[in-house]
Amino acid sequence: MAGFYCNFLFIIVSLYLEIVAAGVTDPRDVSSLRLVQGQWRNSRGLAWEGVDPCASNWTGLTCDGSRVASLQLSTMGLVGELPPEIGGLTGLQTLDLSYNPGLTGPIPPTLGNLHSLQQLVLIGCNFTGRIPEELGNLRRLIFLDLNLNKLGGSLPAALGNLTRLFWFDIANNNFVGTLPVELGNLHACGHFHFNKNRLEGSIPPEIFHENMTILHVLFDQNLLTGTIPSTVGLLKNVTILRLDGNQLEGPIPSNISSLRKLGELRLSNNKLSGQIPDLSGLINLQYLDLSNNSFEVSVVPEWISSAELLTTVEMENGSLNGPLPPSLLNLPSLETLRMAKNSINGNVDFTNITSPRLQEVDLRNNNIGSAFLRNQTMEVQLSGNPACVGSSISADKVCNPQMAENSTVHTTPMKDCGESLKCELENMEIDPRNCECAMPFEGYLVFRSTFFSALSNISRFQNLENSLMNNLSLPQGSSVYILCCMYFDPIEYLTIHLRIFPPVGNVYFERSEIVMLGYSLSSHTYKSPGEFGPYFFLPTLDDLFHDLSNRSKGLSTGAIIGIAIGAAVSVLAILGMGIYILMLKKKAKKAIKNSRPFGSWGVASGEYSGDAPTLKGSRWFTFEELRQATNNFCSRNEIGSGGYGKVYRGLLAASGQMVAVKRAKEESLQGGAEFKTEIELLSRVHHKNLVGLIGFCFEEGEHMLVYEYMTNGSLRDNLSGKTGINLDWRKRIQIALGAARGLTYLHDHANPAIIHRDVKSSNILLDENLNPKVSDFGLSKLIANSGARGHVSTQVKGTMGYLDPEYYMTQQLNQKSDVYSYGVVLLEILTSRMPIEGGKYLVREVGTAIHRGGVNALEQQQLLDTILRNPPIAPCVLESFVSLALRCCEANSVNRPKMSEVVKELESMANKCGANDTEGDREMESSLAFRKFALRPSADSASGSFDYSDSGGYAVPPTVEPK
């Protein structure tokens, strides 16, 4: 008996030592995490158990290889300070501790040691003190969000070192002092959210310039003084400009009218003077607020009456006089008109209003002599006008001050569960889907800049609810409800009550699901519909984890432990030696299999003899290598999908190289012979303008391809503005030339020649220096005769809009089919439009414009991308480029140039604009305004995310443009 216990103890000790020896996590990270865990040991929501963090699936933790890459612990009820030891996690790429109000104290300077950090999100905590200067060391940081804390002091100039920063949010804090001029270094930044602080002094003109890609400038509710710098007019991509609630003075710069993408302009509650400038150039303006300033007396500006997209006009106390233009009340999109406290006179006729959307007209305290009303649903306020004295409307509600009420809307269809139904447990709510009690994830969405001000449009909020259901990262089966009440606060922030219930049959969300919900909202991977603008989320966390921790009532902890120990002893005693023997057999089998990795290719079906493929520059990976590289194909590392399967971000442990791993789904598996042919084709294609195949995996039930990691997404994403990268004409010529060189290699230098068959802007990927690489060879075909007349008859495949019409009609594929598709790409480069928009083909639209008016017609008809208009393209180069693109798109393939001829013409154009490098090795400066950390597609693009096509090429999804 004593011998049995000795053997049993030996087995237990051996197994323990094997577990320790096989530890996945880097010991440095284990040490740092244990110290952090000790600081947060009283936090109810944190569940960190097990010897090895990476192998034990600690809550909110993901790993790349042996290093901890991500800590996502939003809404976890964490309590305590952020310990300096967290700076030891030097492999960390994402740190999200949002919505943990129990986190207090300063932000430790050791965060500056996290040189791999790309995302730092600390929303809705209670951190105090200053932003440490050491954060300026985070040169890879893309997303910085410190919203809703108690931070103060001045902004350190070192933040100007964060040249890759795209999202910069420090709103709702206590920051003071002036804005550092070093912010002008943030060329790639798309979002300056500095609102609701105590920033003071003048806005430095240097922080704005034409090379910036800024989309949102939210400086409202501060103490800023001085004039609005004219450099604001250089922000060609800006869509929202909020400077309201400051002490700005002087005139509005007239060049603001050049901001053609601006949808919202709020300058109210300042000391602005001079004349209201002509802003008719703001062709996309939807919300205008110039109230409570000191402008010169003038009539209602004429240009406002022609701004057809305006939903809201607010010019209270704006020194306006003269009559109200009747056309203003009939703007097709107008919902709200507020012009109280002016000197508007004359008559106002409401009987001829045809606008179906107008809901509110506030003309109180003016000099209106008479008004003609009708039975109408809109709210009209005329009190304080002569028209309300001794007239037929004096008793009407329009002449009597009305108490303003917060509008409330209830859009979600709810099942009537009866008023008597109550939940006994605290914090439980009635799930309207089944009238049962459950604990929802609940809180408030606060939109800081909407493009509307009326709440009566129910469909608008139904669209928001549908967007949340379809695009928010929800656990499967969850349901979103928008609740009463919605309201605008005094500074026009829209607050919406939100409740998300767990899947039917579940009373609670799991901790991992809560982390997923919190992260989706804190990192802005969810993108709201465009008219709602940027938001932040305020969850209601009271006692959430108290309920989670007490939801299991039954056996005592001691009893459970006792039962578990007894069961474990019995099972281990019986199975210990068996497991050990099985492990030895498995290792032996794996060693034999690894010695002949291709031995089983197609054997079962008799289709392949088992010979290894001929590889040039690519290698074979084991399934285990790729499983570890992708953290067991974790959903957080999923970056794309297609008909072939899913694509995962991975880190190769041996080399530290980032890769994209495309894993075929079971139903799309090729046979061994076909898969062998494909990887042999890809492995022998080597050119700096073609995405490289690093390797592959072929094991039972697994076909995987491993590609190089492309940082800056596809050409399509960059042209659409999703990445925030500003592609000027020089960069576009370089990209066009590089892609042409890659296709020329396939046509003229590969043996046998290769026809790509799916050339399109989403299959041209850009590396960290914006060098182009053609990707996706899944539809490629070999052609023995590389001459122009060589063709293969094959089933038509490709993408609509890029498809060669001759190939479509004859089913005869040749190299000129690629030339046609490439010509469409050239037109995309010129216009930034999709090949088909609104049922109109880009090739036809450009061709018709050129035929009627030459190259000048491109700008006249707004076909030329606005980014390329200033500075203008040299006329000779523009004419040559358009001519080349249209010749590539000739209906008859005989009239199209060869790709080698295309390269020569593009090289000539590139020389004229200083963009050519004959070796093609010049590195282009890149502004990394993308969300490399976003591991799932976001709502606008699909997200605004980058696509990974079905058979090659890879790019990191951003989102890029979080709202």
Secondary structure, 3 states (H helix, E strand, C coil): CHHHHHHHHHHHHHHHHHHHHCCCCCHHHHHHHHHHHHHCCCCCCCCCCCCCCCCCCCCCEEEECCEEEEEECCCCCCEEECCHHHHHCCCCCEEECCCCCEEEEECCHHHHHCCCCCEEECCCCEEEECCCHHHHHCCCCCEEECCCCEEEECCCHHHHHCCCCCEEECCCCEECCCCCHHHHHCCCCCEEECCCCCCEEECCHHHCCCCCCCCEEECCCCEEECCCCHHHHHCCCCCEEECCCCCCEECCCHHHHHCCCCCEEECCCCEECCCCCCCCCCCCCCEEECCCCCCCCEECCHHHHHCCCCCEEECCCCCEEEECCHHHHHCCCCCEEECCCCEEEEEEECCCCCCCCCCEEECCCCEEEEEECCCCCCEEECCCCHHHCCCCCCCCHHHCCCCCCCCCCCCCCCCCCCCCCCCCCCCCEEECCCCEEECCEEEEEEECCCCCCCCCCHHHHHHHHHHHHHHCCCCCCCEEEEEEEEEECCCCCEEEEEEEECCCCCCCCCHHHHHHHHHHHHCCCCCCCHHHCCEEEEECCCCHHHHHHCCCCCCCHHHHHHHHHHHHHHHHHHHHHHHHHHHHHHHHHHHHHHHCCCCCCCCCCCCCCCCCCCCCCCEECCHHHHHHHCCCCCHHHEEEECCCEEEEEEECCCCCCEEEEEEECHHHCCCHHHHHHHHHHHHCCCCCCECCEEEEEEECCEEEEEEECCCCCEHHHHHCCCCCCCCCHHHHHHHHHHHHHHHHHHHHHCCCEEECCCCCHHHEEECCCCCEEECCCCCCEEECCCCCCCEEECCCCCCCCCCCHHHHHHCEEEHHHHHHHHHHHHHHHHHCCCCEECCEEHHHHHHHHHHHHCCHHHHHCCCCCHHHHCCCCCHHHHHHHHHHHHHHCCCCHHHCCCHHHHHHHHHHHHHHCCCCCCCCCCCCCCCCCCCCCCCCCCCCCCCCCCCCCCCCCCCCCCCCCCC
